Amino acid sequence: MAIKLVIFDLDDTIVENTIPFSEMRERILNEMGIEDAPKHLYEFLKARGEEYLKLLEREEIKRAKKARIASSLPSVLEFLKERGIKKAVLTRNSKKATIIALGDYVKEFDAIITREDEFEPKPSDEAVNYLLKKFNVSKDECIVVGDYDYDIIAGKRAGCITVGVRMGKGDYRIEDIRELVELISMLENDIR
């Protein structure tokens, strides 16, 4: 089986954050004077208006400026490039924060989808299906990689191969994205 597309989550998958999401979330809610944490922060803030989304983006940008690229990302991207495999980022972050976090690596991706792109957010498979269509790739030729349930659910709903990073809910589990090289080689040689 040939792999033709890899869709990566951003935070804690290809970018290592020094500020945990929970800390950023708490800072936002404290600034708003809210004690009961909502389950879905973005939807909660969006319902309250544009000023709250700007607060979220400001905090995401602070977080992105302190983030660093996963040490194995350059070699994984080179491996994918050599094989002609398309690379995409699918994140619930803002476009500005995503570009800051990726830095010079932003140009290495064939597509970057953020919340401004108006797709239903993960765990919806809408953006995954869009990428499959955009690159004319079938679901069994695509791997969705992420560290959170929503990443895996979105990939599974689209029928793609899913890989959990430091979590076991995907079709495969890896501790570091460098393990994708071996996994893709195994899948392409149909060794399971």
N, C-alpha and C positions, 0 to 999 in steps of 0.2 A: 504494500500500500504506500502510495506517495503522499507525503505531507506537503501541502502547498501554502498553508496559512497558519501562523501562530498568533493568537490574540492574548496579549498580556494585560493583567491588571497592573496598576501603577504602584500604589502604596504597599510597602512590605512584600512586594513581589520582585519588581525590577528597581525600585527605589527604597533605600533604607531610611526610615524616619528616626530622627533623634527625639522628636516630640511625639509621644503617643497620641493617637486619635482621641482617646478618652480624656487626655489633658486638654487638648484643644476644645473639645466639646464642653468640658466643664467651664473653661474660661468664657466661652460664648454664653452659656446659660447663666453664669454668674453676672456677666455684664448686663444681661437682660433681666436679672432679678428672678429667675425661674429656678425652683428647687426640684420639681419632679421632672426628671429627664425623659423626654419623649423617645420613643423607639427609633424613629427615623428623623434625624436632625434636619436634613435638607428640606423634606416635605413640611416639617414643622415651621421652619423659618420662612419658606416660600409662602405659606398661608398667611404669614404676618406682614409680608410686604417687602419691597425692594431694599429698604434700608437694612433689613436683617440679613438678606442675601449678601449685601456688601460687607457686613460684619463677618459673615462666614468666609467670604473670599479673602478678606484682609487677614484672617487667622490662617487660612490655607496657604497664603503667600508667605507668611512668617514661617510656617512649618516647612514649606518647599525650599526656602532659602537655607534652612539648616539640614535638609535631607542630602543624601549622597547616593550616587548610582551604586547598585549592587556590584561588588568587585568582579563578579563573573559575567556581567552583562556584555562587555566588549567582545569577549571570546564567543559567547553564545550568538550575538548578532553577526559576527564574522562567519560562523558556521552556517547560519541560516542564509546569509547573503551568498556564500559559495554554492549553496544548493538551489538558489533561486526561490527560496521560500519567502513569501510575503510576511511582513511583520506589522502588527497593529497594537495600539494601546486603547483599552476601553476602561474609562474611569468615571467615577461620580464627582471627581474634582473639577474645579473651574479650569478653563483653558489657560489662563495666565499662570496659575499655580503649577499646572502640568508642564508647561513650557519651561518654567523656572526650574522645576525639579529635574527635568530631563537634560537641561543645559544643551551642550553641543550634540548630544545623542538624539535630539528631536528630529534631526534630518535623516536618521537611520531608519525611521519608521515610515511605512507606506500609507498609514492612516492613523490618525489620533482622534478618538471620539471622547468628548467630555460632556458634562451636563448641559452646556449651552447648545449642543447639537440637537436638542429637542426629541431625543428618543426616550421611550419609557426607561427609567433607570433599572439597573440590575436589581432584582433577579429576573427581570423581563429579558427575553431572548431577542427583542426587536433589533437592537444594535448588532448583535452577533449575526442575525439573519441578513441584515443590511450588508455587513462586511462579506459574507459568503457570496451574496449576489454581486457586489461591487467587483470582487476579484474572480468571479466565475469559478468558485470552489465548492465542491460538495461537502456535506457535513462530515463525512468520514475522512476527508482530507484536511481537516482543521483541528487544531488543538487549542483549547482555552485554558490558560494558566492563571491561577490566583490563589490568594491566601485566605479567602473568606467564603462562607457559605454561598453568598449571592453570586460570586464569580462562577462557582461550580454549578449552581442551579441554572444560571443563564446558559452556560455551555451545554448542560444536559438537556434543557428544554429545546435547544436548537439541534440536538442530536449529535453534537461534536464530541470528540475525545476530550476528557477533562483531566487536568493535572492540578492536584492540591499541593501548595507549597507549605510545608510544615503543618499540614492538616490532612486527614485521611478520608475526606468525603468524595474525592474525585475518582476517576477510573484508575489513576495512578497517583502515587504520593512521592514527592521529592523534598529534600531538605534545602536544596539550593538550586537555582535555575541552571547552574552548570550541568546538572544531571539530565537536562533536556537533550543535550547532545547524544548521550548514550540511549536515552529513551526513543528519540526520533530515529536513530540508526536501527534500533531494535524493531520499531514499528515498520520501518521501510523494508526491512529484511524479513518481516512477518514472523519474528521470534517473540514468543510470549511466555 
